Amino acid sequence: MKFGFDIDDTLINLREHAFQIYNRKLNKNISLDVFNALTTMGIHEAFGLTREEGGKLWTSLRDDIYYSDCAPFPHAREILHELVKQGHEVYYITARAKEHTERTRDWLVQNGFPVVEGHFYCGMSDTEKVHIIEALKLDYYFDDKPNVLETLSQLPVKAYVKDRCYNQHLDLPRITSWDQLWEELKL
């Protein structure tokens, strides 16, 4: 079978990692309770920033956010390794900007994710992401982003949402922790 995975906030806890970096850089001490109560993907509002100010801050800190010690969600790496061990194909499909392609792939490898040549896609819009998912003829796809998941309903792929505070409105099967994947898929 073919499995596709988004990276940010699906396999790795990127928004929380960025939230902690914002706290340090802005000399704030905003609690994770505030983070967990956010109903949007953006974290800027928790710091009293406008969308534009938040975008500028994210851009200025992007290397720290993307390429430092962002933690994978528990069991994410192990599950992907087990899928590969069982003979399944694992694909990574991320909408990170194209200029981050090589560094993102290298970061995944350095952090123990199983990355096979030709199974990594980066640098596309959400619409293009859906086209890649369709072209690959994935059996399963996992993402956190409502805009992507809502457009997959017309495809034969079985979509799962990685449970996050901003995607509670989605009526799709949920992965709240990666160790539940075996039970969900009955592999």
KAPEKA-V16703 format. One record per backbone hydrogen bond with DSSP energy under -0.5 kcal/mol. CO is the residue of the C=O (numbers start at 0). NH is the residue of the N-H. If there is no record, write none. Layout:
co={CO;CO}
nh={NH;NH}
This chain:
co={0;0;1;1;2;3;4;6;6;6;10;11;11;12;13;14;15;16;17;18;19;20;21;22;23;30;30;31;32;33;33;34;42;43;43;44;49;50;51;52;53;54;55;56;58;60;61;62;63;70;72;73;74;75;76;77;78;79;80;81;82;83;88;90;91;93;95;96;97;99;100;101;102;103;104;105;106;107;108;112;113;115;118;120;124;125;126;127;128;129;130;131;132;132;133;138;139;140;141;142;143;144;144;145;147;148;149;150;151;156;157;158;159;160;160;163;164;166;169;172;173;174;176;177;179;180;181;181}
nh={2;88;138;139;90;141;92;9;10;11;72;8;13;16;17;18;19;20;21;22;23;24;25;27;26;33;34;35;36;36;37;37;45;46;48;47;53;54;55;56;57;58;59;60;61;64;65;66;67;12;75;177;78;79;80;81;82;83;84;85;87;86;2;4;120;122;122;99;100;103;104;105;106;107;108;109;110;112;111;114;115;118;91;93;128;129;130;131;132;133;134;135;136;137;136;157;3;159;5;161;145;147;148;149;150;151;152;153;154;158;140;172;142;162;174;166;167;169;171;160;175;162;179;180;183;184;185;186}
